[in-house]
C-alpha cells in the first residue's frame, strides 16, 4: 500500500492555472491506474481524471481540454495541470490509487470570479 500526499492547491482567479502534485510513499510503477477526484461543498466526490500505467488517460467532460493528468513512475508522482480554471472547479482535490484504494488528505482549490 502507498501513502499519498497532495500539494499545489490555492486561490486563483478565473482563467488562471494551477498544477497539483501527488507524491507517493512507494513505487507507483506497478499501480495500473492513478487518478484525481474532487469534492465540492455539498456534492459527491467525483472522478476528474485518471491515467493508466501505459499513459492512457480519462477526463470528465467538465474538465476535458482544460486539465491534463500525467505521472512520473520514477519520481512516484502524479500531476494535474489545470488551465482556464472556472469558479465551478472550486473543490478539495484528492489523489487516489485504484489498486490499493489509497487516498491523500486533499488539497483545496478555490477559483474566484
N, C-alpha and C positions, 0 to 999 in steps of 0.2 A: 504494500500500500504506500501511496505517496501523500505527502502534505503539500498543500498548495497555498501560495501567498500572492495575493493580487496587489498591484500598485499602479499609480498613474492617474487615478481619478482626480477630480477637481471641479472648479467652477469655470465655465466658459460661455461666451456669448454665442447666440445662434449664428450658425455659419462657420463656427470655429472648428478646431480639430483637437483631438486628444489621442494618445496612444496608451493603452492599458497593457501591463505585463503580468504574467503569471509565472512565478518561479516554483518549480517542483523540488521537493527534498531529495528525490531519487530520479533514476532514469525514466524518461518517458518514451524511450525508443520502442519499447515493447507494447506501449499503450496505443491501441489502434486508433481510437478517436478521443480527441480533446475538444472541449467546447467552452463557449461563453454563454451564460444566461444573464438575464436581468430581471429585476423585480421592482416595479414602481409602487408607490404607496397605494394600498387598497386593491392591488392587482395580483394575479398569479405570476409566479416565476415563469419566464418564457425563454425558449432557446433563441439566441440571437445568431450564432454562427458555430460551426464545427469544422474540424479538419481531421482527415484520416492520416495515417502514417505515410501513405503514398502521395499525400498532398491534395487529395480530392476534398473540395470544400462544399459546405452548405451554408446558405444565408436565408434568414427570414425575409419575407417580401418587404417588410418595413425598412430594412437596412440595406437591401441589395443595391449595389452601385455606390454606396457611401462608406461602408465598412469593409475592412479586409482582415481576415484572420491568417495568421502564419504561425509556424512552430520551428523551433531550433532544437533538434534532438541531441545536439552536442552540449549546448548550454542548458538543456532541460527547461526550456521556456516556451511559453505560448503568448502570442501578442494579438491585440485587437486594435488596428488602426481605424480611428473613427473620424471621418471628414463630413463637412456640411451638416454639422450637428443641429438638431432641432429641439425645441423645448420638450417635445414628447419622448425624447431619448433619455430624459432625466430618470434615473433609477440607480439602484445598487447593482453593480455588475459582479458576477461570480464566475470563477473558473471551475471547470468540472472535468473529471476524467470518467470515461464511460466503461472502464474495466473494473476498477476498484470502487467506483462511486464516491470518490473524494470530492469535497467542496472546499473552496477557500473561504475566508471570512468576509469577502466582498470589499468592493471599493466604490465610493459614492461618486456618481457623475451628475452634475447639475448644469443644465443648459438654460441660460436666461434669454428672454426675448427682447 
